[in-house]
Amino acid sequence: MRAVFGLVLILGVGLAGFAVYMAQGYFEETQAQLAAQRAAAAQAVPTVEVFAVNRSIAYGEQLKREDVEVIRYAEPFLPEGAFRTEEELFPDGDDELRVVLRPMEPNEPVLAVKVTEPGEDPGITSRLGRGMRAFAIRVDVASGVSGFLRPGDRVDVYWTGRAMSSGGGVEEVTKLIESNVRLVAIDQQSDGSSFNTTIARTVTVEATPQQVAALAQAQSTGSLSLSLVGTDDDTVAEAIEVDQNRLLGIPDEEVAVEAAPEEVCTIRTRRGAEVIEIPIPCTN
C-alpha cells in the first residue's frame, strides 16, 4: 500500500513539474510574441487617405468621380500635390471636371501636376509657367535631333548665320544663344507619354519674353539647330561661338594698326617778306 502511495506521489510530482515547465514555455513564447508585436507597431508607418485612379487613364481624358477611389498611402512618402478630400479634387462637382495631362495606372495617386485645374483646357497654355511664353521653332530631321524630341525635354538652341568678323569682313558663325530651354509641344502634340519617333516640322518651347525676342531675331536672320540635354544634366553651358577659322584651326589674322602721326605744333612769324614756322610745345 505504501509502495502504491509512493508511486502515486512520485507520479504527481512529475506531472506537476511537467505542467510548470509547459506553463513557463507558453509564458515565454507569449512574451516573445508581445515583444515582436510591439517592435512591429513601433516600425509601422502612419498612413493617410488619398484619391487614386481605379483604372488606366490616358492623356486628354476627363477625370470623373467613378474613375477614382480612396486608398491608404504612407504619410512620410506622400507626393506633393495629392488630393486628400473630394472637395479638393472636385471643387465644382461634375460641372467643371479636370483633364488628365499624364497617363496614370490603377492605384496611382492623383497629383496636381498630372491634371488640369477644374474646367481648364489641356492645351499648351496649361503647361506654361508664370511669366513664360510659347514660341515655335522651325526644324527638320537634322536640326530637330532626328525626331527624338518629346514634350518635356530640354534643349540648347544654336544659331548659324553671317556676322561681322574681327577683321571687318563677313563670316559664317555658329553660336549658342539659349541653353536648357523646355519643349512644350512637338508639332501639334503636347503629350509627353508617346515614344513614337516622328520627324517634326516645328517645336514649341517655353521661354521668357526676352528669350522669345532673341529667338525670333535669330530665326529671321539665320537658321536654328537644337541639341538635346540629358535628363539629369544640371550643368550650365558656357558661351560658345565657332567660326570657320576656329573650326579649321586657322589662327585669326592680326589687323595692323597704323600709329597715329605725332602732332606737331608751330607758330608762324614774318621776317621781312619771308614767313617762318617755329616749332613749339603742344598744349591741350
One Martini backbone bead per residue (centre of mass of N, CA, C, O) as a GRO file, in nm:
protein
  284
    1MET     BB    1   0.059   0.063  -0.021
    2ARG     BB    2   0.305   0.239   0.007
    3ALA     BB    3   0.405   0.200  -0.281
    4VAL     BB    4   0.164   0.325  -0.421
    5PHE     BB    5   0.182   0.600  -0.288
    6GLY     BB    6   0.466   0.670  -0.388
    7LEU     BB    7   0.404   0.646  -0.688
    8VAL     BB    8   0.186   0.868  -0.696
    9LEU     BB    9   0.366   1.093  -0.588
   10ILE     BB   10   0.575   1.090  -0.810
   11LEU     BB   11   0.375   1.134  -1.042
   12GLY     BB   12   0.264   1.408  -0.938
   13VAL     BB   13   0.533   1.562  -0.941
   14GLY     BB   14   0.592   1.524  -1.242
   15LEU     BB   15   0.334   1.660  -1.350
   16ALA     BB   16   0.386   1.932  -1.215
   17GLY     BB   17   0.656   1.993  -1.354
   18PHE     BB   18   0.549   1.977  -1.644
   19ALA     BB   19   0.341   2.205  -1.613
   20VAL     BB   20   0.545   2.425  -1.541
   21TYR     BB   21   0.711   2.402  -1.800
   22MET     BB   22   0.478   2.466  -2.001
   23ALA     BB   23   0.400   2.740  -1.879
   24GLN     BB   24   0.674   2.876  -1.919
   25GLY     BB   25   0.687   2.845  -2.230
   26TYR     BB   26   0.424   2.997  -2.290
   27PHE     BB   27   0.511   3.263  -2.158
   28GLU     BB   28   0.761   3.316  -2.332
   29GLU     BB   29   0.614   3.314  -2.605
   30THR     BB   30   0.422   3.547  -2.539
   31GLN     BB   31   0.642   3.757  -2.487
   32ALA     BB   32   0.769   3.743  -2.772
   33GLN     BB   33   0.514   3.827  -2.928
   34LEU     BB   34   0.476   4.102  -2.788
   35ALA     BB   35   0.751   4.216  -2.870
   36ALA     BB   36   0.706   4.194  -3.180
   37GLN     BB   37   0.453   4.374  -3.189
   38ARG     BB   38   0.588   4.627  -3.074
   39ALA     BB   39   0.803   4.652  -3.296
   40ALA     BB   40   0.606   4.671  -3.535
   41ALA     BB   41   0.453   4.921  -3.428
   42ALA     BB   42   0.707   5.109  -3.424
   43GLN     BB   43   0.755   5.061  -3.754
   44ALA     BB   44   0.505   5.178  -3.835
   45VAL     BB   45   0.345   5.352  -4.093
   46PRO     BB   46   0.176   5.615  -4.145
   47THR     BB   47  -0.148   5.681  -4.281
   48VAL     BB   48  -0.337   5.807  -4.565
   49GLU     BB   49  -0.596   5.950  -4.742
   50VAL     BB   50  -0.629   5.907  -5.099
   51PHE     BB   51  -0.657   5.975  -5.436
   52ALA     BB   52  -0.719   5.725  -5.692
   53VAL     BB   53  -0.701   5.541  -5.959
   54ASN     BB   54  -0.901   5.250  -6.106
   55ARG     BB   55  -0.763   5.311  -6.392
   56SER     BB   56  -0.668   5.354  -6.703
   57ILE     BB   57  -0.540   5.680  -6.803
   58ALA     BB   58  -0.535   5.908  -7.048
   59TYR     BB   59  -0.462   6.153  -7.233
   60GLY     BB   60  -0.744   6.388  -7.219
   61GLU     BB   61  -0.910   6.285  -6.997
   62GLN     BB   62  -1.168   6.283  -6.791
   63LEU     BB   63  -1.214   6.327  -6.443
   64LYS     BB   64  -1.408   6.115  -6.254
   65ARG     BB   65  -1.558   5.977  -5.985
   66GLU     BB   66  -1.547   5.673  -6.104
   67ASP     BB   67  -1.211   5.695  -6.138
   68VAL     BB   68  -1.204   5.700  -5.821
   69GLU     BB   69  -1.028   5.626  -5.504
   70VAL     BB   70  -0.961   5.525  -5.182
   71ILE     BB   71  -0.640   5.527  -5.030
   72ARG     BB   72  -0.354   5.413  -4.865
   73TYR     BB   73  -0.076   5.623  -4.760
   74ALA     BB   74   0.234   5.700  -4.689
   75GLU     BB   75   0.296   5.989  -4.532
   76PRO     BB   76   0.616   6.037  -4.570
   77PHE     BB   77   0.562   5.961  -4.908
   78LEU     BB   78   0.388   6.189  -4.996
   79PRO     BB   79   0.313   6.355  -5.256
   80GLU     BB   80   0.295   6.642  -5.405
   81GLY     BB   81  -0.050   6.717  -5.476
   82ALA     BB   82  -0.242   6.558  -5.324
   83PHE     BB   83  -0.570   6.421  -5.281
   84ARG     BB   84  -0.781   6.402  -4.973
   85THR     BB   85  -1.040   6.532  -5.100
   86GLU     BB   86  -1.326   6.587  -5.282
   87GLU     BB   87  -1.312   6.902  -5.277
   88GLU     BB   88  -1.031   6.920  -5.414
   89LEU     BB   89  -1.093   6.754  -5.679
   90PHE     BB   90  -1.424   6.859  -5.675
   91PRO     BB   91  -1.519   7.176  -5.636
   92ASP     BB   92  -1.754   7.175  -5.894
   93GLY     BB   93  -1.802   6.901  -5.954
   94ASP     BB   94  -1.949   6.806  -6.269
   95ASP     BB   95  -1.909   7.086  -6.420
   96GLU     BB   96  -1.581   7.092  -6.341
   97LEU     BB   97  -1.344   6.915  -6.491
   98ARG     BB   98  -1.067   6.732  -6.511
   99VAL     BB   99  -0.761   6.688  -6.699
  100VAL     BB  100  -0.541   6.471  -6.829
  101LEU     BB  101  -0.173   6.499  -6.871
  102ARG     BB  102  -0.106   6.204  -6.758
  103PRO     BB  103  -0.062   5.894  -6.745
  104MET     BB  104  -0.252   5.641  -6.555
  105GLU     BB  105  -0.259   5.398  -6.305
  106PRO     BB  106  -0.366   5.185  -6.100
  107ASN     BB  107  -0.330   5.326  -5.777
  108GLU     BB  108  -0.264   5.614  -5.863
  109PRO     BB  109  -0.208   5.906  -5.756
  110VAL     BB  110  -0.349   6.216  -5.760
  111LEU     BB  111  -0.199   6.494  -5.915
  112ALA     BB  112  -0.164   6.823  -5.996
  113VAL     BB  113   0.046   6.767  -6.245
  114LYS     BB  114  -0.173   6.552  -6.393
  115VAL     BB  115  -0.380   6.792  -6.384
  116THR     BB  116  -0.609   7.014  -6.423
  117GLU     BB  117  -0.799   7.249  -6.381
  118PRO     BB  118  -1.110   7.318  -6.345
  119GLY     BB  119  -1.210   7.343  -6.685
  120GLU     BB  120  -0.941   7.309  -6.824
  121ASP     BB  121  -0.740   7.315  -7.086
  122PRO     BB  122  -0.490   7.078  -7.219
  123GLY     BB  123  -0.306   7.270  -7.334
  124ILE     BB  124  -0.034   7.472  -7.343
  125THR     BB  125  -0.127   7.685  -7.131
  126SER     BB  126  -0.111   7.469  -6.888
  127ARG     BB  127   0.228   7.446  -6.923
  128LEU     BB  128   0.280   7.730  -6.847
  129GLY     BB  129   0.447   7.943  -6.679
  130ARG     BB  130   0.501   8.209  -6.508
  131GLY     BB  131   0.590   8.445  -6.757
  132MET     BB  132   0.554   8.257  -6.998
  133ARG     BB  133   0.623   8.149  -7.339
  134ALA     BB  134   0.536   8.057  -7.670
  135PHE     BB  135   0.768   7.911  -7.920
  136ALA     BB  136   0.830   7.858  -8.258
  137ILE     BB  137   1.041   7.613  -8.426
  138ARG     BB  138   1.211   7.539  -8.702
  139VAL     BB  139   1.247   7.203  -8.831
  140ASP     BB  140   1.438   6.906  -8.893
  141VAL     BB  141   1.613   6.621  -8.900
  142ALA     BB  142   1.869   6.775  -8.798
  143SER     BB  143   1.765   7.011  -8.599
  144GLY     BB  144   1.558   6.776  -8.452
  145VAL     BB  145   1.708   6.512  -8.362
  146SER     BB  146   1.568   6.284  -8.544
  147GLY     BB  147   1.288   6.272  -8.360
  148PHE     BB  148   1.374   6.260  -8.027
  149LEU     BB  149   1.164   6.456  -7.943
  150ARG     BB  150   0.986   6.568  -7.641
  151PRO     BB  151   0.776   6.661  -7.431
  152GLY     BB  152   0.990   6.801  -7.165
  153ASP     BB  153   1.231   6.856  -7.293
  154ARG     BB  154   1.575   6.972  -7.322
  155VAL     BB  155   1.742   7.251  -7.491
  156ASP     BB  156   1.975   7.371  -7.715
  157VAL     BB  157   2.036   7.684  -7.892
  158TYR     BB  158   2.145   7.734  -8.227
  159TRP     BB  159   2.318   7.976  -8.431
  160THR     BB  160   2.326   8.032  -8.795
  161GLY     BB  161   2.535   8.286  -8.951
  162ARG     BB  162   2.603   8.614  -9.046
  163ALA     BB  163   2.902   8.795  -8.945
  164MET     BB  164   3.113   9.003  -8.807
  165SER     BB  165   3.438   9.034  -8.801
  166SER     BB  166   3.735   9.147  -8.666
  167GLY     BB  167   3.831   9.241  -8.972
  168GLY     BB  168   3.536   9.343  -9.111
  169GLY     BB  169   3.406   9.100  -9.212
  170VAL     BB  170   3.224   8.821  -9.343
  171GLU     BB  171   3.092   8.540  -9.149
  172GLU     BB  172   3.044   8.219  -9.040
  173VAL     BB  173   2.826   8.147  -8.754
  174THR     BB  174   2.820   7.963  -8.440
  175LYS     BB  175   2.574   7.998  -8.165
  176LEU     BB  176   2.491   8.009  -7.837
  177ILE     BB  177   2.168   8.145  -7.720
  178GLU     BB  178   2.024   7.891  -7.569
  179SER     BB  179   1.965   7.726  -7.250
  180ASN     BB  180   1.762   7.495  -7.130
  181VAL     BB  181   1.499   7.446  -7.303
  182ARG     BB  182   1.158   7.388  -7.295
  183LEU     BB  183   0.938   7.156  -7.416
  184VAL     BB  184   0.572   7.159  -7.508
  185ALA     BB  185   0.589   7.085  -7.828
  186ILE     BB  186   0.514   6.868  -8.117
  187ASP     BB  187   0.378   7.034  -8.311
  188GLN     BB  188   0.048   6.920  -8.199
  189GLN     BB  189   0.209   6.773  -7.960
  190SER     BB  190   0.177   6.752  -7.578
  191ASP     BB  191   0.237   6.449  -7.530
  192GLY     BB  192   0.494   6.282  -7.334
  193SER     BB  193   0.415   5.956  -7.363
  194SER     BB  194   0.526   5.931  -7.637
  195PHE     BB  195   0.760   5.699  -7.833
  196ASN     BB  196   0.743   5.811  -8.102
  197THR     BB  197   0.915   5.860  -8.407
  198THR     BB  198   0.925   6.195  -8.534
  199ILE     BB  199   0.928   6.434  -8.787
  200ALA     BB  200   0.957   6.750  -8.727
  201ARG     BB  201   0.867   7.099  -8.807
  202THR     BB  202   0.789   7.182  -8.507
  203VAL     BB  203   0.876   7.357  -8.206
  204THR     BB  204   0.776   7.422  -7.867
  205VAL     BB  205   0.873   7.673  -7.642
  206GLU     BB  206   0.977   7.785  -7.324
  207ALA     BB  207   0.972   8.145  -7.267
  208THR     BB  208   1.072   8.444  -7.237
  209PRO     BB  209   1.028   8.742  -7.381
  210GLN     BB  210   1.333   8.782  -7.433
  211GLN     BB  211   1.378   8.505  -7.571
  212VAL     BB  212   1.174   8.544  -7.797
  213ALA     BB  213   1.317   8.782  -7.933
  214ALA     BB  214   1.583   8.631  -7.988
  215LEU     BB  215   1.462   8.396  -8.156
  216ALA     BB  216   1.328   8.566  -8.376
  217GLN     BB  217   1.586   8.704  -8.477
  218ALA     BB  218   1.746   8.444  -8.539
  219GLN     BB  219   1.536   8.313  -8.742
  220SER     BB  220   1.549   8.568  -8.950
  221THR     BB  221   1.895   8.554  -8.980
  222GLY     BB  222   1.881   8.229  -8.967
  223SER     BB  223   1.961   7.920  -8.817
  224LEU     BB  224   1.820   7.656  -8.617
  225SER     BB  225   1.951   7.444  -8.354
  226LEU     BB  226   1.927   7.136  -8.172
  227SER     BB  227   2.019   7.021  -7.833
  228LEU     BB  228   2.010   6.759  -7.632
  229VAL     BB  229   1.934   6.724  -7.294
  230GLY     BB  230   1.983   6.569  -7.021
  231THR     BB  231   1.794   6.477  -6.759
  232ASP     BB  232   2.051   6.505  -6.528
  233ASP     BB  233   2.145   6.778  -6.648
  234ASP     BB  234   2.288   7.070  -6.450
  235THR     BB  235   2.453   7.220  -6.638
  236VAL     BB  236   2.623   7.515  -6.753
  237ALA     BB  237   2.649   7.669  -7.035
  238GLU     BB  238   2.871   7.813  -7.219
  239ALA     BB  239   3.009   8.026  -7.421
  240ILE     BB  240   2.944   7.971  -7.776
  241GLU     BB  241   3.179   8.016  -8.063
  242VAL     BB  242   3.191   7.938  -8.423
  243ASP     BB  243   3.412   7.953  -8.683
  244GLN     BB  244   3.596   7.866  -8.952
  245ASN     BB  245   3.876   7.909  -8.829
  246ARG     BB  246   3.823   7.750  -8.564
  247LEU     BB  247   3.739   7.483  -8.698
  248LEU     BB  248   4.031   7.468  -8.870
  249GLY     BB  249   4.271   7.617  -8.703
  250ILE     BB  250   4.282   7.921  -8.784
  251PRO     BB  251   4.437   8.191  -8.733
  252ASP     BB  252   4.398   8.504  -8.665
  253GLU     BB  253   4.431   8.795  -8.814
  254GLU     BB  254   4.628   9.062  -8.776
  255VAL     BB  255   4.555   9.390  -8.736
  256ALA     BB  256   4.695   9.662  -8.854
  257VAL     BB  257   4.802   9.948  -8.665
  258GLU     BB  258   4.822  10.263  -8.718
  259ALA     BB  259   5.009  10.513  -8.631
  260ALA     BB  260   4.978  10.803  -8.506
  261PRO     BB  261   5.062  11.101  -8.578
  262GLU     BB  262   5.261  11.332  -8.469
  263GLU     BB  263   5.214  11.617  -8.312
  264VAL     BB  264   5.254  11.950  -8.454
  265CYS     BB  265   5.361  12.267  -8.329
  266THR     BB  266   5.315  12.602  -8.455
  267ILE     BB  267   5.456  12.917  -8.556
  268ARG     BB  268   5.413  13.224  -8.720
  269THR     BB  269   5.668  13.431  -8.881
  270ARG     BB  270   5.779  13.749  -8.988
  271ARG     BB  271   6.063  13.823  -9.221
  272GLY     BB  272   5.961  14.031  -9.394
  273ALA     BB  273   5.894  13.832  -9.680
  274GLU     BB  274   5.923  13.598  -9.465
  275VAL     BB  275   5.786  13.282  -9.360
  276ILE     BB  276   5.810  13.135  -9.032
  277GLU     BB  277   5.824  12.813  -8.872
  278ILE     BB  278   5.785  12.746  -8.518
  279PRO     BB  279   5.841  12.525  -8.286
  280ILE     BB  280   5.609  12.404  -8.028
  281PRO     BB  281   5.451  12.323  -7.760
  282CYS     BB  282   5.182  12.125  -7.694
  283THR     BB  283   4.845  12.215  -7.607
  284ASN     BB  284   4.520  12.119  -7.469
   0.00000   0.00000   0.00000
